[in-house]
Amino acid sequence: MIMFLHGSIAACFVVAGAFFFRFWRETLDRLFLLFALSFWLQALIRIGLSAFAQHDGTLFLYALRLTAYALIVAAILHKNFVEERHDQRK
């Protein structure tokens, strides 16, 4: 049952990443690209959780999860602070 749930969640992450990637292709906004990469990384983490045994490699997967969340935070900070400074210069 747990493997089924990991697979379902991974599929949802892949679909969410595909939507954000499509939005990035239309607007070329870096926020959407970083969100897409983060969601795809989350999908790989879920696949890894279902592939590895209970305790094998979980520290590496948690480091990847931290990276995925750091991508989201970086995207939001870039959108709010870097682009805001750029708009003020115009």
Secondary structure as GFF3:
##gff-version 3
##sequence-region A 1 90
A	DSSP	alpha_helix	2	27	.	.	.	ID=ss1
A	DSSP	alpha_helix	30	51	.	.	.	ID=ss2
A	DSSP	alpha_helix	58	77	.	.	.	ID=ss3
A	DSSP	pi_helix	78	82	.	.	.	ID=ss4
A	DSSP	alpha_helix	83	89	.	.	.	ID=ss5
###
